[in-house]
């Protein structure tokens, strides 16, 4: 499979989310061959982002071995990698930790709260432990305690430095499942998903109902382009970016609806909607915190001016209807990508 690691990584994540074992294994082997260390880093993020409390044993097993290159080599790195991919693919999925972080990053009330406590590090530990405070406030405080960096241009800017002893005290006080505590401590390098997992666990533990929602049947026969499933070409890959721009340029009806909905950036709004409709679909999920997911989706769209739930629902419905058109533009963009790679003498 001679395509770049960004498409392969995206294909791996989308295949795991959808429970597509054969696709996930094929892509995992290809990605590992291109860059084994990157493959492990990406798998660690996938474990926390998409599996989470759905199967904390699978998450912990990835966290335990992802950074141990010598041990992986002794055991057979590729075999261990494929085994972890299989366990994540077969697991029940859960994106609550990621949804919580997305809401924290977008909601105006979170922005104000974080700015207020940033200059008061002596309060962080108490807030993280406070069972009467909202989970998002507690997660923000522990995020600062664990060490927080934010994107700045092409790099990262350190906002707070880690206080490992304080993090351990918080874990001791809250008494999470041992594998959750282990994952929090070993999950560095996942953009705070390890921190959010703790609070997803607390919500999971408090939930009165944890219904299992299955979409396995509708996700089993995805469209394939260039050997990978179509959702792999998302806006975070070069081919997906080109396809989405072409799609938006050509779809006058969609552009009109985005404008009437108040979208300040039609392209980024479309990318978020596409994630909600297609890229973020999970095969089986324990739906114990639906309010977190809904609030996260609202807050993300509100960043770009779309604040009406009815307008958001109408946009998602139209996008579902137009997915075959989008896939045609993805094929077109993929062909152009292959041609460019061939003409430049590179490997596609």
C-alpha positions as CSV (number, residue, x, y, z in Angstrom):
1,X,0.0,0.0,0.0
2,X,2.2,2.9,-1.3
3,X,0.5,5.9,0.2
4,X,1.8,8.4,2.7
5,X,1.7,7.8,6.5
6,X,-0.9,10.5,7.1
7,X,-3.5,8.7,4.9
8,X,-2.4,5.4,6.5
9,X,-2.8,6.7,10.0
10,X,-6.2,8.2,9.2
11,X,-7.2,4.9,7.6
12,X,-6.1,3.0,10.7
13,X,-8.1,5.2,13.0
14,X,-11.2,5.1,10.9
15,X,-11.0,1.3,10.5
16,X,-10.6,0.8,14.3
17,X,-13.5,3.1,15.0
18,X,-15.7,1.1,12.7
19,X,-14.6,-2.3,13.9
20,X,-13.2,-3.3,10.5
21,X,-10.7,-5.9,11.5
22,X,-9.2,-6.9,8.1
23,X,-8.9,-3.2,7.0
24,X,-7.3,-2.2,10.3
25,X,-4.7,-5.1,10.1
26,X,-3.8,-4.3,6.5
27,X,-3.3,-0.6,7.2
28,X,-1.5,-1.3,10.5
29,X,1.1,-3.5,8.7
30,X,1.6,-0.8,6.0
31,X,1.9,2.1,8.5
32,X,4.3,0.1,10.7
33,X,6.5,-0.5,7.7
34,X,6.6,3.2,6.9
35,X,7.4,4.5,10.4
36,X,7.1,2.1,13.4
37,X,7.6,4.7,16.1
38,X,5.1,7.0,14.6
39,X,2.7,4.0,14.2
40,X,2.9,3.4,18.0
41,X,2.5,7.0,18.9
42,X,-0.6,7.2,16.8
43,X,-2.0,4.0,18.2
44,X,-1.6,5.3,21.8
45,X,-3.7,8.4,20.9
46,X,-6.3,6.2,19.1
47,X,-6.6,4.0,22.2
48,X,-7.4,7.0,24.5
49,X,-9.4,8.9,22.0
50,X,-11.7,6.2,20.5
51,X,-11.7,3.3,22.9
52,X,-11.4,4.9,26.4
53,X,-13.8,3.5,28.9
54,X,-15.2,1.1,26.3
55,X,-12.3,-1.2,27.1
56,X,-9.9,0.2,29.6
57,X,-7.9,-3.0,29.6
58,X,-7.1,-2.5,25.9
59,X,-6.2,1.1,26.5
60,X,-3.9,0.2,29.4
61,X,-2.2,-2.5,27.3
62,X,-1.3,0.0,24.6
63,X,-0.1,2.5,27.2
64,X,2.0,-0.1,28.9
65,X,4.1,-1.1,25.8
66,X,3.9,1.8,23.3
67,X,7.0,3.6,24.6
68,X,9.0,0.5,25.4
69,X,10.9,0.0,22.1
70,X,13.4,-2.6,23.4
71,X,10.7,-4.8,24.9
72,X,8.6,-4.5,21.8
73,X,11.7,-5.5,19.7
74,X,12.3,-8.6,21.9
75,X,8.7,-9.7,21.6
76,X,8.4,-9.0,17.8
77,X,7.4,-5.3,17.2
78,X,5.1,-5.8,14.3
79,X,3.3,-8.8,15.8
80,X,2.7,-6.9,19.1
81,X,1.5,-3.9,17.1
82,X,-1.0,-5.9,15.1
83,X,-2.2,-7.6,18.2
84,X,-2.9,-4.3,19.9
85,X,-4.7,-3.0,16.8
86,X,-6.9,-6.1,16.8
87,X,-7.8,-5.6,20.5
88,X,-8.8,-2.0,19.9
89,X,-10.7,-2.9,16.8
90,X,-12.7,-5.5,18.6
91,X,-13.3,-3.3,21.7
92,X,-16.5,-1.4,22.5
93,X,-15.7,2.2,21.8
94,X,-16.0,5.4,23.8
95,X,-15.1,9.0,22.9
96,X,-16.2,10.7,26.1
97,X,-12.7,11.7,27.1
98,X,-12.1,13.3,23.7
99,X,-15.6,15.0,23.8
100,X,-14.8,16.4,27.2
101,X,-11.5,17.9,26.0
102,X,-13.2,19.3,22.8
103,X,-15.8,21.1,24.9
104,X,-13.2,22.5,27.3
105,X,-11.3,23.8,24.3
106,X,-14.3,25.5,22.7
107,X,-16.8,26.6,25.3
108,X,-16.6,30.3,26.3
109,X,-17.3,29.5,30.0
110,X,-14.3,27.1,30.0
111,X,-12.0,29.7,28.4
112,X,-12.9,32.2,31.2
113,X,-12.5,29.6,34.0
114,X,-9.1,28.4,32.7
115,X,-7.8,31.9,32.4
116,X,-8.9,32.6,36.0
117,X,-7.2,29.5,37.6
118,X,-4.1,29.6,35.5
119,X,-2.5,32.1,37.8
120,X,-3.5,30.2,40.9
121,X,-1.6,26.9,40.8
122,X,-2.2,26.4,44.5
123,X,-5.9,25.8,43.7
124,X,-5.5,23.2,41.0
125,X,-5.2,20.1,43.2
126,X,-8.2,21.0,45.3
127,X,-10.3,21.7,42.3
128,X,-9.4,18.4,40.7
129,X,-10.4,16.5,43.8
130,X,-13.6,18.5,44.5
131,X,-16.5,16.1,43.9
132,X,-19.0,19.0,43.8
133,X,-17.3,20.9,41.0
134,X,-18.3,20.2,37.3
135,X,-16.2,17.6,35.6
136,X,-14.9,20.0,33.1
137,X,-13.5,22.3,35.8
138,X,-11.9,19.3,37.5
139,X,-10.4,18.1,34.2
140,X,-9.0,21.5,33.5
141,X,-7.3,21.7,36.8
142,X,-5.8,18.2,36.5
143,X,-4.7,19.1,32.9
144,X,-2.7,21.9,34.3
145,X,-1.2,19.7,37.1
146,X,-0.2,17.1,34.5
147,X,1.6,19.6,32.3
148,X,-0.2,21.4,29.5
149,X,1.1,22.6,26.2
150,X,-0.9,24.3,23.4
151,X,-0.4,24.5,19.7
152,X,1.5,27.6,18.6
153,X,1.9,27.8,14.8
154,X,3.8,24.7,13.7
155,X,4.9,23.9,17.2
156,X,3.9,23.8,20.8
157,X,4.0,26.3,23.7
158,X,4.4,25.1,27.3
159,X,1.6,26.6,29.4
160,X,2.2,24.6,32.7
161,X,4.8,22.1,33.8
162,X,3.9,18.7,35.2
163,X,3.6,18.1,38.9
164,X,3.7,14.3,39.1
165,X,3.3,14.1,42.9
166,X,0.1,16.2,42.8
167,X,-1.3,14.1,40.0
168,X,-0.7,10.9,42.1
169,X,-2.3,12.5,45.1
170,X,-5.4,13.3,43.0
171,X,-5.6,9.7,41.8
172,X,-5.1,8.4,45.3
173,X,-8.0,10.6,46.6
174,X,-10.4,9.7,43.8
175,X,-9.6,6.0,43.8
176,X,-10.3,5.1,40.1
177,X,-10.0,1.6,38.7
178,X,-6.3,0.7,38.9
179,X,-6.1,0.4,35.1
180,X,-7.5,3.9,34.7
181,X,-4.9,5.2,37.2
182,X,-2.2,3.4,35.3
183,X,-3.4,4.8,32.0
184,X,-3.5,8.4,33.4
185,X,0.1,8.1,34.5
186,X,1.4,6.3,31.4
187,X,-0.6,8.2,28.9
188,X,1.6,11.2,28.4
189,X,1.9,12.4,24.8
190,X,-1.8,12.1,24.1
191,X,-2.7,15.8,24.3
192,X,-4.3,15.4,27.7
193,X,-6.6,12.5,26.7
194,X,-5.1,10.5,29.6
195,X,-6.2,13.2,32.0
196,X,-9.7,13.3,30.5
197,X,-10.0,9.5,30.8
198,X,-10.0,9.8,34.6
199,X,-13.1,12.1,34.4
200,X,-14.8,9.9,31.8
201,X,-14.3,7.0,34.2
202,X,-15.9,9.0,37.0
203,X,-18.9,9.8,34.8
204,X,-19.0,6.1,33.7
205,X,-19.0,5.0,37.3
206,X,-21.8,7.4,38.2
207,X,-24.1,6.7,35.2
208,X,-27.4,5.1,36.0
209,X,-27.6,3.6,32.5
210,X,-24.9,2.6,30.0
211,X,-26.8,1.4,27.0
212,X,-24.8,-0.3,24.3
213,X,-25.5,1.3,20.9
214,X,-24.5,-0.7,17.8
215,X,-23.9,0.5,14.3
216,X,-22.0,-2.6,13.1
217,X,-24.4,-3.4,10.3
218,X,-24.3,0.0,8.6
219,X,-20.5,0.3,8.9
220,X,-19.5,-3.1,7.5
221,X,-19.4,-2.2,3.7
222,X,-17.7,1.2,3.4
223,X,-16.7,2.7,0.1
224,X,-13.0,2.2,-0.7
225,X,-10.6,4.5,-2.6
226,X,-7.0,3.5,-3.3
227,X,-7.3,0.5,-1.1
228,X,-8.5,2.3,2.1
229,X,-12.0,3.3,3.3
230,X,-13.3,6.6,2.0
231,X,-13.5,8.4,5.4
232,X,-9.6,8.0,5.6
233,X,-9.5,11.1,3.3
234,X,-10.5,13.6,5.9
235,X,-9.4,17.2,6.1
236,X,-6.2,16.3,8.0
237,X,-4.8,14.5,4.9
238,X,-3.5,16.2,1.8
239,X,-5.9,14.3,-0.5
240,X,-8.8,14.8,1.8
241,X,-8.1,18.5,2.1
242,X,-8.1,18.9,-1.7
243,X,-11.2,16.8,-2.1
244,X,-13.2,18.8,0.5
245,X,-12.3,22.1,-1.1
246,X,-13.4,20.8,-4.5
247,X,-16.6,19.4,-3.0
248,X,-17.4,22.7,-1.2
249,X,-16.6,24.8,-4.3
250,X,-18.9,22.7,-6.5
251,X,-21.8,22.1,-4.1
252,X,-23.8,25.3,-4.3
253,X,-26.7,24.0,-2.2
254,X,-24.4,23.1,0.7
255,X,-22.6,26.5,0.5
256,X,-25.9,28.2,0.6
257,X,-27.1,26.3,3.7
258,X,-23.8,26.9,5.5
259,X,-24.1,30.7,4.8
260,X,-27.7,30.8,6.0
261,X,-26.7,28.9,9.1
262,X,-24.2,31.6,9.9
263,X,-21.0,29.7,9.3
264,X,-18.0,32.2,9.5
265,X,-15.7,29.6,7.9
266,X,-17.6,27.3,5.6
267,X,-14.6,25.0,5.1
268,X,-13.8,24.3,8.8
269,X,-17.5,24.0,9.6
270,X,-17.9,21.4,6.8
271,X,-14.9,19.5,8.2
272,X,-16.6,19.4,11.7
273,X,-19.9,18.3,10.2
274,X,-18.2,15.6,8.1
275,X,-16.6,14.2,11.3
276,X,-20.0,14.1,13.0
277,X,-21.6,12.4,10.0
278,X,-18.9,10.1,8.8
279,X,-15.4,10.1,10.3
280,X,-16.3,9.8,13.9
281,X,-18.7,6.9,13.6
282,X,-18.1,4.1,16.1
283,X,-19.3,0.5,15.6
284,X,-20.4,-0.1,19.2
285,X,-20.4,2.4,22.0
286,X,-21.6,2.6,25.6
287,X,-23.7,5.7,25.6
288,X,-23.3,6.7,29.2
289,X,-22.6,10.5,28.7
290,X,-24.6,11.6,25.7
291,X,-24.9,15.2,27.0
292,X,-21.1,15.5,26.9
293,X,-21.1,14.5,23.2
294,X,-23.9,16.9,22.3
295,X,-22.4,19.8,24.2
296,X,-19.1,19.2,22.5
297,X,-20.6,19.1,19.0
298,X,-22.5,22.3,19.7
299,X,-19.5,24.1,21.1
300,X,-17.3,23.1,18.2
301,X,-19.8,24.4,15.6
302,X,-20.5,27.5,17.6
303,X,-16.9,28.5,17.2
304,X,-17.7,29.1,13.5
305,X,-21.1,30.8,14.1
306,X,-23.4,27.8,13.7
307,X,-25.5,27.9,16.9
308,X,-28.9,26.7,15.8
309,X,-29.5,23.0,16.5
310,X,-32.1,22.7,13.7
311,X,-29.7,24.2,11.2
312,X,-26.9,21.8,12.3
313,X,-29.2,18.8,11.9
314,X,-30.3,20.0,8.4
315,X,-26.7,20.4,7.4
316,X,-25.8,16.9,8.6
317,X,-28.7,15.4,6.7
318,X,-27.8,17.2,3.5
319,X,-24.1,16.1,3.9
320,X,-25.2,12.4,4.3
321,X,-27.2,12.7,1.1
322,X,-24.2,14.2,-0.7
323,X,-21.6,11.7,0.5
324,X,-21.5,9.9,-2.9
325,X,-20.6,13.2,-4.5
326,X,-17.9,13.8,-2.0
327,X,-16.4,10.3,-2.7
328,X,-16.3,11.2,-6.4
329,X,-14.2,14.2,-5.5
330,X,-12.0,12.1,-3.2
331,X,-11.3,9.7,-6.1
332,X,-10.4,12.7,-8.3
333,X,-8.1,14.1,-5.7
334,X,-6.5,10.7,-5.1
335,X,-5.8,10.3,-8.8
336,X,-4.2,13.8,-8.9
337,X,-2.1,12.9,-5.8
338,X,-0.8,9.7,-7.5
339,X,0.0,11.6,-10.6
340,X,1.9,14.2,-8.7
341,X,3.9,11.6,-6.8
342,X,4.8,9.8,-10.0
343,X,5.9,13.0,-11.8
344,X,8.0,14.1,-8.8
345,X,9.7,10.8,-8.6
346,X,8.5,10.2,-5.1
347,X,6.6,7.3,-3.6
348,X,2.9,8.0,-3.3
